[in-house]
């Protein structure tokens, strides 16, 4: 029996679980911290239903709100902005990939 853990990169994770979204990031953070939706919603000062809507992609927060959430859960703001923009692009069924780091380097 091997105890060696296989590390998965973003490509492997997305193949197995689907594309990374802001909602999936929130949910994975919550589960990693072993928090219920009620506990995390309280931490974020929002209702459980609002958190549930975010986790399931029914709602996409503004960039400013997403950055506030990122700060509270200590996730990179740049990643959250990229995910929010990509979620909007995906919702509009556009075939673009958003990259905030490339945009920052270009400016």
Phi, psi and omega in degrees: 000132181261137176257008180290128180266131177273125178272133180256137174270177181302319181298314180294321179296316181293327176297320184279320188245354184098173184296146177289130178234169177300317180298316179295325176297313179300313182296317181294324176296314180300313181293322178296326178274358181057047178254146171280168177297323179297315181296315182290322178300319178297317178300322182270358181058052176217170179283159177299319181296322177296317177297317179299317178298320178294313182299326183264007175074011177287332177232144174238121183287164173295162179299317180300315180295320179297321178293321176300317178296315180303318180295320181293324182259005176059053176246148181304126180298320180301319178296316182295317178299315179300316181294319179297313179298318179295322177299319178295317178299315180297318180298325179278000180059040176264150183260065178236152171244126182271136176223103182292320183297322178293321179294321179294322179291330182284337183275000000 
